[in-house]
Amino acid sequence: MLLAALGQWLDVSSGFDAGSDDYVVKPFSPKDLLHRIDQLLDPAAAPSA
């Protein structure tokens, strides 16, 4: 997971190309960050889209 101040499409794309499994742009909500961490730790518990 990357926490970054850069949120343009190219920045996000570069983050995923570098191997990140998620990209969070600052400022972020602590609740959103915890939710994303939970999803990474237990993908089976994530709500289906």
N, C-alpha and C positions, 0 to 999 in steps of 0.2 A: 504494500500500500504506500502510495506517495501522498504526502501533504505538501501542497505547493501554492505559491502566490500567483503562478502563471496559469491562466485558464483558457488560453486560445486553443483552437483545434489542433494546431501543430504541436503545442506543448503537451497536450493530453496524449496525442498520438505517439509522440516521442517517448513519453513515460511508459505507455503500454509496450512499445517496441523494445524498450530497455528491460522488459520482463515484469513490470508491475502487474499485480492482479486487481488493483483498484487505484483510482486517482481522485483525490479530494482537494478542492480548491479553497484556499483561505479567503475570506473568513468562512468558517463552517460552524454548524450547530453541534454542540457536544452530543446531543441526542442522536443526530444523524451519524456522527462518527462512531458512537457506540453500536448503533444498528449495523453499520457497515462492517465493523469488527466482528460482531456476532455472526454475520453472514459468512465471513471468511473462515471463522473457526468451525462453524457447523452449517454448511451449505444445505443440508437436508431440512433444516429448520426454517429456511427462508421461505416467505410466502411465494406461491407460484404466480407468475404474471398472466 
